[in-house]
Amino acid sequence: NGQRTALALIKLNGSLQQLAVLESGGDTSYPGLLIEGERLLMSYYSGHDDKTKVYFLETPLEALLSRR
């Protein structure tokens, strides 16, 4: 259906660059993001597969930013 939850970088010129596609579908919301040292921590919930779950992502910032 084309719906997805993605982590993206919005540049100063207004362009949008997708950095990662996250496991999700259906009702997805309430992200929380924290940069701690050299890593990004993110939590969000998604209600797909007939279950609502909280997901957690931990990734080095360099891994995301190297995709630019």
PDBQT receptor file of N, H, CA, C and O in Angstrom, charges set to zero:
ATOM      1  N   ASN A   1       0.808  -1.198   0.000  1.00  0.00    +0.000 N 
ATOM      2  CA  ASN A   1       0.000   0.000   0.000  1.00  0.00    +0.000 C 
ATOM      3  C   ASN A   1       0.853   1.266   0.000  1.00  0.00    +0.000 C 
ATOM      4  O   ASN A   1       0.306   2.366  -0.080  1.00  0.00    +0.000 OA
ATOM      5  N   GLY A   2       2.165   1.143   0.087  1.00  0.00    +0.000 N 
ATOM      6  H   GLY A   2       2.610   0.249   0.152  1.00  0.00    +0.000 HD
ATOM      7  CA  GLY A   2       3.043   2.291   0.019  1.00  0.00    +0.000 C 
ATOM      8  C   GLY A   2       3.294   2.986   1.337  1.00  0.00    +0.000 C 
ATOM      9  O   GLY A   2       4.117   3.900   1.396  1.00  0.00    +0.000 OA
ATOM     10  N   GLN A   3       2.608   2.582   2.405  1.00  0.00    +0.000 N 
ATOM     11  H   GLN A   3       1.939   1.840   2.357  1.00  0.00    +0.000 HD
ATOM     12  CA  GLN A   3       2.852   3.193   3.700  1.00  0.00    +0.000 C 
ATOM     13  C   GLN A   3       4.109   2.613   4.320  1.00  0.00    +0.000 C 
ATOM     14  O   GLN A   3       4.394   1.423   4.186  1.00  0.00    +0.000 OA
ATOM     15  N   ARG A   4       4.860   3.476   5.005  1.00  0.00    +0.000 N 
ATOM     16  H   ARG A   4       4.629   4.442   5.114  1.00  0.00    +0.000 HD
ATOM     17  CA  ARG A   4       6.049   3.003   5.696  1.00  0.00    +0.000 C 
ATOM     18  C   ARG A   4       6.437   4.027   6.749  1.00  0.00    +0.000 C 
ATOM     19  O   ARG A   4       6.015   5.182   6.697  1.00  0.00    +0.000 OA
ATOM     20  N   THR A   5       7.226   3.598   7.683  1.00  0.00    +0.000 N 
ATOM     21  H   THR A   5       7.568   2.659   7.725  1.00  0.00    +0.000 HD
ATOM     22  CA  THR A   5       7.799   4.498   8.675  1.00  0.00    +0.000 C 
ATOM     23  C   THR A   5       9.278   4.581   8.364  1.00  0.00    +0.000 C 
ATOM     24  O   THR A   5       9.968   3.566   8.275  1.00  0.00    +0.000 OA
ATOM     25  N   ALA A   6       9.754   5.803   8.201  1.00  0.00    +0.000 N 
ATOM     26  H   ALA A   6       9.194   6.628   8.273  1.00  0.00    +0.000 HD
ATOM     27  CA  ALA A   6      11.143   5.983   7.805  1.00  0.00    +0.000 C 
ATOM     28  C   ALA A   6      11.807   7.031   8.687  1.00  0.00    +0.000 C 
ATOM     29  O   ALA A   6      11.161   7.939   9.208  1.00  0.00    +0.000 OA
ATOM     30  N   LEU A   7      13.097   6.876   8.832  1.00  0.00    +0.000 N 
ATOM     31  H   LEU A   7      13.622   6.138   8.408  1.00  0.00    +0.000 HD
ATOM     32  CA  LEU A   7      13.931   7.873   9.480  1.00  0.00    +0.000 C 
ATOM     33  C   LEU A   7      14.545   8.680   8.349  1.00  0.00    +0.000 C 
ATOM     34  O   LEU A   7      15.164   8.120   7.445  1.00  0.00    +0.000 OA
ATOM     35  N   ALA A   8      14.375   9.998   8.399  1.00  0.00    +0.000 N 
ATOM     36  H   ALA A   8      13.873  10.454   9.133  1.00  0.00    +0.000 HD
ATOM     37  CA  ALA A   8      14.818  10.826   7.280  1.00  0.00    +0.000 C 
ATOM     38  C   ALA A   8      15.554  12.059   7.785  1.00  0.00    +0.000 C 
ATOM     39  O   ALA A   8      15.379  12.494   8.923  1.00  0.00    +0.000 OA
ATOM     40  N   LEU A   9      16.364  12.595   6.923  1.00  0.00    +0.000 N 
ATOM     41  H   LEU A   9      16.507  12.241   5.999  1.00  0.00    +0.000 HD
ATOM     42  CA  LEU A   9      17.104  13.823   7.180  1.00  0.00    +0.000 C 
ATOM     43  C   LEU A   9      16.494  14.910   6.291  1.00  0.00    +0.000 C 
ATOM     44  O   LEU A   9      16.411  14.757   5.073  1.00  0.00    +0.000 OA
ATOM     45  N   ILE A  10      16.071  16.007   6.919  1.00  0.00    +0.000 N 
ATOM     46  H   ILE A  10      16.138  16.132   7.909  1.00  0.00    +0.000 HD
ATOM     47  CA  ILE A  10      15.572  17.148   6.163  1.00  0.00    +0.000 C 
ATOM     48  C   ILE A  10      16.695  18.172   6.124  1.00  0.00    +0.000 C 
ATOM     49  O   ILE A  10      17.112  18.696   7.157  1.00  0.00    +0.000 OA
ATOM     50  N   LYS A  11      17.170  18.445   4.940  1.00  0.00    +0.000 N 
ATOM     51  H   LYS A  11      16.831  18.020   4.101  1.00  0.00    +0.000 HD
ATOM     52  CA  LYS A  11      18.303  19.361   4.774  1.00  0.00    +0.000 C 
ATOM     53  C   LYS A  11      17.831  20.806   4.792  1.00  0.00    +0.000 C 
ATOM     54  O   LYS A  11      16.642  21.076   4.621  1.00  0.00    +0.000 OA
ATOM     55  N   LEU A  12      18.746  21.726   4.996  1.00  0.00    +0.000 N 
ATOM     56  H   LEU A  12      19.712  21.507   5.135  1.00  0.00    +0.000 HD
ATOM     57  CA  LEU A  12      18.413  23.145   5.070  1.00  0.00    +0.000 C 
ATOM     58  C   LEU A  12      17.767  23.665   3.786  1.00  0.00    +0.000 C 
ATOM     59  O   LEU A  12      17.005  24.631   3.823  1.00  0.00    +0.000 OA
ATOM     60  N   ASN A  13      18.064  23.033   2.661  1.00  0.00    +0.000 N 
ATOM     61  H   ASN A  13      18.682  22.248   2.631  1.00  0.00    +0.000 HD
ATOM     62  CA  ASN A  13      17.463  23.469   1.392  1.00  0.00    +0.000 C 
ATOM     63  C   ASN A  13      16.057  22.890   1.191  1.00  0.00    +0.000 C 
ATOM     64  O   ASN A  13      15.428  23.126   0.160  1.00  0.00    +0.000 OA
ATOM     65  N   GLY A  14      15.570  22.135   2.177  1.00  0.00    +0.000 N 
ATOM     66  H   GLY A  14      16.081  21.943   3.015  1.00  0.00    +0.000 HD
ATOM     67  CA  GLY A  14      14.221  21.579   2.113  1.00  0.00    +0.000 C 
ATOM     68  C   GLY A  14      14.136  20.188   1.524  1.00  0.00    +0.000 C 
ATOM     69  O   GLY A  14      13.058  19.594   1.515  1.00  0.00    +0.000 OA
ATOM     70  N   SER A  15      15.241  19.651   1.033  1.00  0.00    +0.000 N 
ATOM     71  H   SER A  15      16.116  20.134   1.041  1.00  0.00    +0.000 HD
ATOM     72  CA  SER A  15      15.205  18.306   0.460  1.00  0.00    +0.000 C 
ATOM     73  C   SER A  15      15.132  17.264   1.582  1.00  0.00    +0.000 C 
ATOM     74  O   SER A  15      15.604  17.489   2.696  1.00  0.00    +0.000 OA
ATOM     75  N   LEU A  16      14.542  16.148   1.260  1.00  0.00    +0.000 N 
ATOM     76  H   LEU A  16      14.158  15.966   0.355  1.00  0.00    +0.000 HD
ATOM     77  CA  LEU A  16      14.341  15.055   2.208  1.00  0.00    +0.000 C 
ATOM     78  C   LEU A  16      15.147  13.852   1.759  1.00  0.00    +0.000 C 
ATOM     79  O   LEU A  16      15.054  13.434   0.605  1.00  0.00    +0.000 OA
ATOM     80  N   GLN A  17      15.936  13.295   2.662  1.00  0.00    +0.000 N 
ATOM     81  H   GLN A  17      16.011  13.635   3.600  1.00  0.00    +0.000 HD
ATOM     82  CA  GLN A  17      16.726  12.116   2.337  1.00  0.00    +0.000 C 
ATOM     83  C   GLN A  17      16.375  11.004   3.312  1.00  0.00    +0.000 C 
ATOM     84  O   GLN A  17      16.572  11.145   4.519  1.00  0.00    +0.000 OA
ATOM     85  N   GLN A  18      15.857   9.905   2.795  1.00  0.00    +0.000 N 
ATOM     86  H   GLN A  18      15.697   9.790   1.815  1.00  0.00    +0.000 HD
ATOM     87  CA  GLN A  18      15.508   8.756   3.622  1.00  0.00    +0.000 C 
ATOM     88  C   GLN A  18      16.778   8.051   4.073  1.00  0.00    +0.000 C 
ATOM     89  O   GLN A  18      17.644   7.737   3.257  1.00  0.00    +0.000 OA
ATOM     90  N   LEU A  19      16.888   7.799   5.390  1.00  0.00    +0.000 N 
ATOM     91  H   LEU A  19      16.185   8.054   6.053  1.00  0.00    +0.000 HD
ATOM     92  CA  LEU A  19      18.067   7.132   5.938  1.00  0.00    +0.000 C 
ATOM     93  C   LEU A  19      17.807   5.677   6.275  1.00  0.00    +0.000 C 
ATOM     94  O   LEU A  19      18.702   4.843   6.143  1.00  0.00    +0.000 OA
ATOM     95  N   ALA A  20      16.599   5.360   6.708  1.00  0.00    +0.000 N 
ATOM     96  H   ALA A  20      15.871   6.038   6.816  1.00  0.00    +0.000 HD
ATOM     97  CA  ALA A  20      16.280   3.984   7.099  1.00  0.00    +0.000 C 
ATOM     98  C   ALA A  20      14.775   3.776   7.042  1.00  0.00    +0.000 C 
ATOM     99  O   ALA A  20      14.014   4.696   7.339  1.00  0.00    +0.000 OA
ATOM    100  N   VAL A  21      14.338   2.587   6.666  1.00  0.00    +0.000 N 
ATOM    101  H   VAL A  21      14.957   1.839   6.425  1.00  0.00    +0.000 HD
ATOM    102  CA  VAL A  21      12.937   2.195   6.727  1.00  0.00    +0.000 C 
ATOM    103  C   VAL A  21      12.800   1.270   7.925  1.00  0.00    +0.000 C 
ATOM    104  O   VAL A  21      13.553   0.307   8.071  1.00  0.00    +0.000 OA
ATOM    105  N   LEU A  22      11.829   1.571   8.780  1.00  0.00    +0.000 N 
ATOM    106  H   LEU A  22      11.217   2.353   8.661  1.00  0.00    +0.000 HD
ATOM    107  CA  LEU A  22      11.654   0.837  10.032  1.00  0.00    +0.000 C 
ATOM    108  C   LEU A  22      10.515  -0.161   9.929  1.00  0.00    +0.000 C 
ATOM    109  O   LEU A  22       9.586   0.024   9.143  1.00  0.00    +0.000 OA
ATOM    110  N   GLU A  23      10.590  -1.219  10.723  1.00  0.00    +0.000 N 
ATOM    111  H   GLU A  23      11.345  -1.370  11.361  1.00  0.00    +0.000 HD
ATOM    112  CA  GLU A  23       9.523  -2.208  10.766  1.00  0.00    +0.000 C 
ATOM    113  C   GLU A  23       8.261  -1.527  11.265  1.00  0.00    +0.000 C 
ATOM    114  O   GLU A  23       8.238  -0.981  12.368  1.00  0.00    +0.000 OA
ATOM    115  N   SER A  24       7.208  -1.558  10.449  1.00  0.00    +0.000 N 
ATOM    116  H   SER A  24       7.227  -2.001   9.553  1.00  0.00    +0.000 HD
ATOM    117  CA  SER A  24       5.992  -0.858  10.838  1.00  0.00    +0.000 C 
ATOM    118  C   SER A  24       4.861  -1.191   9.874  1.00  0.00    +0.000 C 
ATOM    119  O   SER A  24       5.033  -1.938   8.911  1.00  0.00    +0.000 OA
ATOM    120  N   GLY A  25       3.726  -0.625  10.161  1.00  0.00    +0.000 N 
ATOM    121  H   GLY A  25       3.587  -0.018  10.944  1.00  0.00    +0.000 HD
ATOM    122  CA  GLY A  25       2.558  -0.752   9.320  1.00  0.00    +0.000 C 
ATOM    123  C   GLY A  25       1.332  -0.385  10.117  1.00  0.00    +0.000 C 
ATOM    124  O   GLY A  25       1.358  -0.411  11.347  1.00  0.00    +0.000 OA
ATOM    125  N   GLY A  26       0.269  -0.047   9.438  1.00  0.00    +0.000 N 
ATOM    126  H   GLY A  26       0.248  -0.026   8.438  1.00  0.00    +0.000 HD
ATOM    127  CA  GLY A  26      -0.943   0.335  10.149  1.00  0.00    +0.000 C 
ATOM    128  C   GLY A  26      -0.723   1.598  10.964  1.00  0.00    +0.000 C 
ATOM    129  O   GLY A  26      -0.146   2.567  10.472  1.00  0.00    +0.000 OA
ATOM    130  N   ASP A  27      -1.177   1.589  12.194  1.00  0.00    +0.000 N 
ATOM    131  H   ASP A  27      -1.646   0.802  12.594  1.00  0.00    +0.000 HD
ATOM    132  CA  ASP A  27      -1.064   2.740  13.084  1.00  0.00    +0.000 C 
ATOM    133  C   ASP A  27       0.337   2.789  13.682  1.00  0.00    +0.000 C 
ATOM    134  O   ASP A  27       0.710   1.906  14.454  1.00  0.00    +0.000 OA
ATOM    135  N   THR A  28       1.103   3.795  13.340  1.00  0.00    +0.000 N 
ATOM    136  H   THR A  28       0.800   4.512  12.713  1.00  0.00    +0.000 HD
ATOM    137  CA  THR A  28       2.475   3.953  13.823  1.00  0.00    +0.000 C 
ATOM    138  C   THR A  28       2.645   5.394  14.290  1.00  0.00    +0.000 C 
ATOM    139  O   THR A  28       2.247   6.333  13.601  1.00  0.00    +0.000 OA
ATOM    140  N   SER A  29       3.244   5.559  15.472  1.00  0.00    +0.000 N 
ATOM    141  H   SER A  29       3.568   4.797  16.033  1.00  0.00    +0.000 HD
ATOM    142  CA  SER A  29       3.345   6.924  15.977  1.00  0.00    +0.000 C 
ATOM    143  C   SER A  29       4.273   7.028  17.173  1.00  0.00    +0.000 C 
ATOM    144  O   SER A  29       4.976   6.082  17.528  1.00  0.00    +0.000 OA
ATOM    145  N   TYR A  30       4.255   8.192  17.777  1.00  0.00    +0.000 N 
ATOM    146  H   TYR A  30       3.684   8.960  17.488  1.00  0.00    +0.000 HD
ATOM    147  CA  TYR A  30       4.938   8.537  19.015  1.00  0.00    +0.000 C 
ATOM    148  C   TYR A  30       6.420   8.188  19.044  1.00  0.00    +0.000 C 
ATOM    149  O   TYR A  30       6.864   7.454  19.927  1.00  0.00    +0.000 OA
ATOM    150  N   PRO A  31       7.189   8.703  18.092  1.00  0.00    +0.000 N 
ATOM    151  CA  PRO A  31       8.625   8.411  18.140  1.00  0.00    +0.000 C 
ATOM    152  C   PRO A  31       9.307   9.206  19.248  1.00  0.00    +0.000 C 
ATOM    153  O   PRO A  31       8.923  10.333  19.560  1.00  0.00    +0.000 OA
ATOM    154  N   GLY A  32      10.314   8.596  19.821  1.00  0.00    +0.000 N 
ATOM    155  H   GLY A  32      10.627   7.681  19.567  1.00  0.00    +0.000 HD
ATOM    156  CA  GLY A  32      11.193   9.274  20.766  1.00  0.00    +0.000 C 
ATOM    157  C   GLY A  32      12.614   9.076  20.284  1.00  0.00    +0.000 C 
ATOM    158  O   GLY A  32      13.023   7.951  19.997  1.00  0.00    +0.000 OA
ATOM    159  N   LEU A  33      13.376  10.163  20.191  1.00  0.00    +0.000 N 
ATOM    160  H   LEU A  33      13.044  11.077  20.424  1.00  0.00    +0.000 HD
ATOM    161  CA  LEU A  33      14.739  10.074  19.675  1.00  0.00    +0.000 C 
ATOM    162  C   LEU A  33      15.703  10.707  20.656  1.00  0.00    +0.000 C 
ATOM    163  O   LEU A  33      15.404  11.724  21.283  1.00  0.00    +0.000 OA
ATOM    164  N   LEU A  34      16.869  10.085  20.778  1.00  0.00    +0.000 N 
ATOM    165  H   LEU A  34      17.112   9.259  20.268  1.00  0.00    +0.000 HD
ATOM    166  CA  LEU A  34      17.914  10.585  21.653  1.00  0.00    +0.000 C 
ATOM    167  C   LEU A  34      19.259  10.320  20.996  1.00  0.00    +0.000 C 
ATOM    168  O   LEU A  34      19.540   9.202  20.563  1.00  0.00    +0.000 OA
ATOM    169  N   ILE A  35      20.082  11.350  20.924  1.00  0.00    +0.000 N 
ATOM    170  H   ILE A  35      19.854  12.258  21.275  1.00  0.00    +0.000 HD
ATOM    171  CA  ILE A  35      21.464  11.155  20.483  1.00  0.00    +0.000 C 
ATOM    172  C   ILE A  35      22.292  11.077  21.749  1.00  0.00    +0.000 C 
ATOM    173  O   ILE A  35      22.304  12.001  22.562  1.00  0.00    +0.000 OA
ATOM    174  N   GLU A  36      22.977   9.968  21.902  1.00  0.00    +0.000 N 
ATOM    175  H   GLU A  36      22.967   9.217  21.241  1.00  0.00    +0.000 HD
ATOM    176  CA  GLU A  36      23.827   9.733  23.073  1.00  0.00    +0.000 C 
ATOM    177  C   GLU A  36      25.217   9.401  22.561  1.00  0.00    +0.000 C 
ATOM    178  O   GLU A  36      25.452   8.321  22.019  1.00  0.00    +0.000 OA
ATOM    179  N   GLY A  37      26.124  10.331  22.737  1.00  0.00    +0.000 N 
ATOM    180  H   GLY A  37      25.933  11.209  23.177  1.00  0.00    +0.000 HD
ATOM    181  CA  GLY A  37      27.474  10.118  22.215  1.00  0.00    +0.000 C 
ATOM    182  C   GLY A  37      27.446  10.016  20.706  1.00  0.00    +0.000 C 
ATOM    183  O   GLY A  37      27.040  10.952  20.017  1.00  0.00    +0.000 OA
ATOM    184  N   GLU A  38      27.875   8.890  20.202  1.00  0.00    +0.000 N 
ATOM    185  H   GLU A  38      28.204   8.130  20.762  1.00  0.00    +0.000 HD
ATOM    186  CA  GLU A  38      27.965   8.669  18.758  1.00  0.00    +0.000 C 
ATOM    187  C   GLU A  38      26.868   7.747  18.236  1.00  0.00    +0.000 C 
ATOM    188  O   GLU A  38      27.016   7.160  17.164  1.00  0.00    +0.000 OA
ATOM    189  N   ARG A  39      25.764   7.610  18.983  1.00  0.00    +0.000 N 
ATOM    190  H   ARG A  39      25.644   8.086  19.854  1.00  0.00    +0.000 HD
ATOM    191  CA  ARG A  39      24.704   6.705  18.532  1.00  0.00    +0.000 C 
ATOM    192  C   ARG A  39      23.331   7.360  18.659  1.00  0.00    +0.000 C 
ATOM    193  O   ARG A  39      23.132   8.274  19.460  1.00  0.00    +0.000 OA
ATOM    194  N   LEU A  40      22.401   6.879  17.862  1.00  0.00    +0.000 N 
ATOM    195  H   LEU A  40      22.562   6.137  17.211  1.00  0.00    +0.000 HD
ATOM    196  CA  LEU A  40      21.018   7.319  17.888  1.00  0.00    +0.000 C 
ATOM    197  C   LEU A  40      20.187   6.225  18.535  1.00  0.00    +0.000 C 
ATOM    198  O   LEU A  40      20.290   5.054  18.170  1.00  0.00    +0.000 OA
ATOM    199  N   LEU A  41      19.368   6.613  19.493  1.00  0.00    +0.000 N 
ATOM    200  H   LEU A  41      19.285   7.564  19.790  1.00  0.00    +0.000 HD
ATOM    201  CA  LEU A  41      18.413   5.708  20.125  1.00  0.00    +0.000 C 
ATOM    202  C   LEU A  41      17.013   6.185  19.742  1.00  0.00    +0.000 C 
ATOM    203  O   LEU A  41      16.725   7.379  19.823  1.00  0.00    +0.000 OA
ATOM    204  N   MET A  42      16.160   5.285  19.334  1.00  0.00    +0.000 N 
ATOM    205  H   MET A  42      16.394   4.315  19.268  1.00  0.00    +0.000 HD
ATOM    206  CA  MET A  42      14.811   5.657  18.914  1.00  0.00    +0.000 C 
ATOM    207  C   MET A  42      13.815   4.608  19.360  1.00  0.00    +0.000 C 
ATOM    208  O   MET A  42      14.062   3.408  19.238  1.00  0.00    +0.000 OA
ATOM    209  N   SER A  43      12.682   5.070  19.880  1.00  0.00    +0.000 N 
ATOM    210  H   SER A  43      12.481   6.044  19.979  1.00  0.00    +0.000 HD
ATOM    211  CA  SER A  43      11.573   4.162  20.187  1.00  0.00    +0.000 C 
ATOM    212  C   SER A  43      10.335   4.683  19.465  1.00  0.00    +0.000 C 
ATOM    213  O   SER A  43      10.201   5.886  19.240  1.00  0.00    +0.000 OA
ATOM    214  N   TYR A  44       9.437   3.777  19.106  1.00  0.00    +0.000 N 
ATOM    215  H   TYR A  44       9.546   2.800  19.289  1.00  0.00    +0.000 HD
ATOM    216  CA  TYR A  44       8.171   4.131  18.465  1.00  0.00    +0.000 C 
ATOM    217  C   TYR A  44       7.241   2.938  18.608  1.00  0.00    +0.000 C 
ATOM    218  O   TYR A  44       7.682   1.831  18.916  1.00  0.00    +0.000 OA
ATOM    219  N   TYR A  45       5.965   3.164  18.387  1.00  0.00    +0.000 N 
ATOM    220  H   TYR A  45       5.606   4.064  18.138  1.00  0.00    +0.000 HD
ATOM    221  CA  TYR A  45       5.060   2.025  18.426  1.00  0.00    +0.000 C 
ATOM    222  C   TYR A  45       4.437   1.825  17.066  1.00  0.00    +0.000 C 
ATOM    223  O   TYR A  45       4.308   2.757  16.272  1.00  0.00    +0.000 OA
ATOM    224  N   SER A  46       4.051   0.583  16.812  1.00  0.00    +0.000 N 
ATOM    225  H   SER A  46       4.156  -0.174  17.457  1.00  0.00    +0.000 HD
ATOM    226  CA  SER A  46       3.402   0.241  15.564  1.00  0.00    +0.000 C 
ATOM    227  C   SER A  46       2.366  -0.848  15.819  1.00  0.00    +0.000 C 
ATOM    228  O   SER A  46       2.607  -1.785  16.580  1.00  0.00    +0.000 OA
ATOM    229  N   GLY A  47       1.234  -0.714  15.186  1.00  0.00    +0.000 N 
ATOM    230  H   GLY A  47       1.039   0.047  14.568  1.00  0.00    +0.000 HD
ATOM    231  CA  GLY A  47       0.167  -1.689  15.353  1.00  0.00    +0.000 C 
ATOM    232  C   GLY A  47      -0.065  -2.471  14.083  1.00  0.00    +0.000 C 
ATOM    233  O   GLY A  47      -1.095  -2.302  13.429  1.00  0.00    +0.000 OA
ATOM    234  N   HIS A  48       0.863  -3.313  13.726  1.00  0.00    +0.000 N 
ATOM    235  H   HIS A  48       1.700  -3.450  14.257  1.00  0.00    +0.000 HD
ATOM    236  CA  HIS A  48       0.683  -4.162  12.545  1.00  0.00    +0.000 C 
ATOM    237  C   HIS A  48       0.756  -5.623  12.988  1.00  0.00    +0.000 C 
ATOM    238  O   HIS A  48       1.110  -5.915  14.131  1.00  0.00    +0.000 OA
ATOM    239  N   ASP A  49       0.428  -6.514  12.101  1.00  0.00    +0.000 N 
ATOM    240  H   ASP A  49       0.141  -6.277  11.173  1.00  0.00    +0.000 HD
ATOM    241  CA  ASP A  49       0.385  -7.949  12.409  1.00  0.00    +0.000 C 
ATOM    242  C   ASP A  49      -0.565  -8.241  13.565  1.00  0.00    +0.000 C 
ATOM    243  O   ASP A  49      -0.328  -9.147  14.364  1.00  0.00    +0.000 OA
ATOM    244  N   ASP A  50      -1.649  -7.458  13.646  1.00  0.00    +0.000 N 
ATOM    245  H   ASP A  50      -1.842  -6.722  12.997  1.00  0.00    +0.000 HD
ATOM    246  CA  ASP A  50      -2.678  -7.633  14.681  1.00  0.00    +0.000 C 
ATOM    247  C   ASP A  50      -2.156  -7.486  16.100  1.00  0.00    +0.000 C 
ATOM    248  O   ASP A  50      -2.789  -7.958  17.044  1.00  0.00    +0.000 OA
ATOM    249  N   LYS A  51      -1.004  -6.834  16.261  1.00  0.00    +0.000 N 
ATOM    250  H   LYS A  51      -0.490  -6.451  15.494  1.00  0.00    +0.000 HD
ATOM    251  CA  LYS A  51      -0.436  -6.605  17.587  1.00  0.00    +0.000 C 
ATOM    252  C   LYS A  51       0.114  -5.187  17.633  1.00  0.00    +0.000 C 
ATOM    253  O   LYS A  51       0.631  -4.682  16.637  1.00  0.00    +0.000 OA
ATOM    254  N   THR A  52       0.000  -4.546  18.798  1.00  0.00    +0.000 N 
ATOM    255  H   THR A  52      -0.420  -4.957  19.607  1.00  0.00    +0.000 HD
ATOM    256  CA  THR A  52       0.642  -3.260  18.994  1.00  0.00    +0.000 C 
ATOM    257  C   THR A  52       1.885  -3.497  19.820  1.00  0.00    +0.000 C 
ATOM    258  O   THR A  52       1.816  -4.083  20.900  1.00  0.00    +0.000 OA
ATOM    259  N   LYS A  53       3.024  -3.045  19.319  1.00  0.00    +0.000 N 
ATOM    260  H   LYS A  53       3.081  -2.569  18.441  1.00  0.00    +0.000 HD
ATOM    261  CA  LYS A  53       4.303  -3.266  19.993  1.00  0.00    +0.000 C 
ATOM    262  C   LYS A  53       5.093  -1.964  20.027  1.00  0.00    +0.000 C 
ATOM    263  O   LYS A  53       4.890  -1.072  19.204  1.00  0.00    +0.000 OA
ATOM    264  N   VAL A  54       5.994  -1.876  20.994  1.00  0.00    +0.000 N 
ATOM    265  H   VAL A  54       6.158  -2.601  21.663  1.00  0.00    +0.000 HD
ATOM    266  CA  VAL A  54       6.950  -0.784  21.043  1.00  0.00    +0.000 C 
ATOM    267  C   VAL A  54       8.254  -1.315  20.467  1.00  0.00    +0.000 C 
ATOM    268  O   VAL A  54       8.730  -2.381  20.859  1.00  0.00    +0.000 OA
ATOM    269  N   TYR A  55       8.823  -0.566  19.537  1.00  0.00    +0.000 N 
ATOM    270  H   TYR A  55       8.436   0.300  19.219  1.00  0.00    +0.000 HD
ATOM    271  CA  TYR A  55      10.064  -0.964  18.884  1.00  0.00    +0.000 C 
ATOM    272  C   TYR A  55      11.189  -0.043  19.335  1.00  0.00    +0.000 C 
ATOM    273  O   TYR A  55      10.951   1.108  19.702  1.00  0.00    +0.000 OA
ATOM    274  N   PHE A  56      12.396  -0.549  19.306  1.00  0.00    +0.000 N 
ATOM    275  H   PHE A  56      12.589  -1.484  19.008  1.00  0.00    +0.000 HD
ATOM    276  CA  PHE A  56      13.564   0.204  19.732  1.00  0.00    +0.000 C 
ATOM    277  C   PHE A  56      14.658   0.038  18.687  1.00  0.00    +0.000 C 
ATOM    278  O   PHE A  56      14.960  -1.074  18.255  1.00  0.00    +0.000 OA
ATOM    279  N   LEU A  57      15.244   1.153  18.291  1.00  0.00    +0.000 N 
ATOM    280  H   LEU A  57      14.999   2.057  18.642  1.00  0.00    +0.000 HD
ATOM    281  CA  LEU A  57      16.337   1.160  17.327  1.00  0.00    +0.000 C 
ATOM    282  C   LEU A  57      17.553   1.785  17.990  1.00  0.00    +0.000 C 
ATOM    283  O   LEU A  57      17.456   2.847  18.604  1.00  0.00    +0.000 OA
ATOM    284  N   GLU A  58      18.681   1.134  17.865  1.00  0.00    +0.000 N 
ATOM    285  H   GLU A  58      18.760   0.271  17.366  1.00  0.00    +0.000 HD
ATOM    286  CA  GLU A  58      19.955   1.684  18.320  1.00  0.00    +0.000 C 
ATOM    287  C   GLU A  58      20.933   1.528  17.174  1.00  0.00    +0.000 C 
ATOM    288  O   GLU A  58      21.178   0.418  16.703  1.00  0.00    +0.000 OA
ATOM    289  N   THR A  59      21.495   2.646  16.726  1.00  0.00    +0.000 N 
ATOM    290  H   THR A  59      21.296   3.548  17.110  1.00  0.00    +0.000 HD
ATOM    291  CA  THR A  59      22.403   2.590  15.586  1.00  0.00    +0.000 C 
ATOM    292  C   THR A  59      23.464   3.677  15.710  1.00  0.00    +0.000 C 
ATOM    293  O   THR A  59      23.181   4.764  16.213  1.00  0.00    +0.000 OA
ATOM    294  N   PRO A  60      24.670   3.398  15.260  1.00  0.00    +0.000 N 
ATOM    295  CA  PRO A  60      25.697   4.444  15.249  1.00  0.00    +0.000 C 
ATOM    296  C   PRO A  60      25.281   5.569  14.297  1.00  0.00    +0.000 C 
ATOM    297  O   PRO A  60      24.776   5.299  13.208  1.00  0.00    +0.000 OA
ATOM    298  N   LEU A  61      25.486   6.807  14.693  1.00  0.00    +0.000 N 
ATOM    299  H   LEU A  61      25.896   7.026  15.578  1.00  0.00    +0.000 HD
ATOM    300  CA  LEU A  61      25.169   7.934  13.813  1.00  0.00    +0.000 C 
ATOM    301  C   LEU A  61      25.930   7.841  12.501  1.00  0.00    +0.000 C 
ATOM    302  O   LEU A  61      25.393   8.164  11.441  1.00  0.00    +0.000 OA
ATOM    303  N   GLU A  62      27.159   7.408  12.570  1.00  0.00    +0.000 N 
ATOM    304  H   GLU A  62      27.595   7.146  13.431  1.00  0.00    +0.000 HD
ATOM    305  CA  GLU A  62      27.977   7.301  11.363  1.00  0.00    +0.000 C 
ATOM    306  C   GLU A  62      27.327   6.376  10.337  1.00  0.00    +0.000 C 
ATOM    307  O   GLU A  62      27.412   6.636   9.137  1.00  0.00    +0.000 OA
ATOM    308  N   ALA A  63      26.679   5.301  10.789  1.00  0.00    +0.000 N 
ATOM    309  H   ALA A  63      26.610   5.090  11.764  1.00  0.00    +0.000 HD
ATOM    310  CA  ALA A  63      26.032   4.370   9.858  1.00  0.00    +0.000 C 
ATOM    311  C   ALA A  63      24.883   5.062   9.114  1.00  0.00    +0.000 C 
ATOM    312  O   ALA A  63      24.658   4.779   7.937  1.00  0.00    +0.000 OA
ATOM    313  N   LEU A  64      24.165   5.952   9.776  1.00  0.00    +0.000 N 
ATOM    314  H   LEU A  64      24.349   6.182  10.731  1.00  0.00    +0.000 HD
ATOM    315  CA  LEU A  64      23.084   6.685   9.126  1.00  0.00    +0.000 C 
ATOM    316  C   LEU A  64      23.621   7.784   8.221  1.00  0.00    +0.000 C 
ATOM    317  O   LEU A  64      23.190   7.926   7.077  1.00  0.00    +0.000 OA
ATOM    318  N   LEU A  65      24.551   8.549   8.736  1.00  0.00    +0.000 N 
ATOM    319  H   LEU A  65      24.901   8.434   9.666  1.00  0.00    +0.000 HD
ATOM    320  CA  LEU A  65      25.041   9.706   7.997  1.00  0.00    +0.000 C 
ATOM    321  C   LEU A  65      25.913   9.329   6.808  1.00  0.00    +0.000 C 
ATOM    322  O   LEU A  65      26.062  10.119   5.876  1.00  0.00    +0.000 OA
ATOM    323  N   SER A  66      26.490   8.132   6.830  1.00  0.00    +0.000 N 
ATOM    324  H   SER A  66      26.369   7.490   7.587  1.00  0.00    +0.000 HD
ATOM    325  CA  SER A  66      27.305   7.706   5.681  1.00  0.00    +0.000 C 
ATOM    326  C   SER A  66      26.440   7.397   4.468  1.00  0.00    +0.000 C 
ATOM    327  O   SER A  66      26.962   7.266   3.361  1.00  0.00    +0.000 OA
ATOM    328  N   ARG A  67      25.130   7.278   4.654  1.00  0.00    +0.000 N 
ATOM    329  H   ARG A  67      24.707   7.384   5.553  1.00  0.00    +0.000 HD
ATOM    330  CA  ARG A  67      24.211   7.017   3.541  1.00  0.00    +0.000 C 
ATOM    331  C   ARG A  67      23.870   8.275   2.765  1.00  0.00    +0.000 C 
ATOM    332  O   ARG A  67      23.166   8.216   1.757  1.00  0.00    +0.000 OA
ATOM    333  N   ARG A  68      24.362   9.403   3.226  1.00  0.00    +0.000 N 
ATOM    334  H   ARG A  68      24.934   9.451   4.045  1.00  0.00    +0.000 HD
ATOM    335  CA  ARG A  68      24.055  10.675   2.555  1.00  0.00    +0.000 C 
ATOM    336  C   ARG A  68      24.798  10.699   1.288  1.00  0.00    +0.000 C 
ATOM    337  O   ARG A  68      24.706  11.670   0.537  1.00  0.00    +0.000 OA
TER     338      ARG A  68
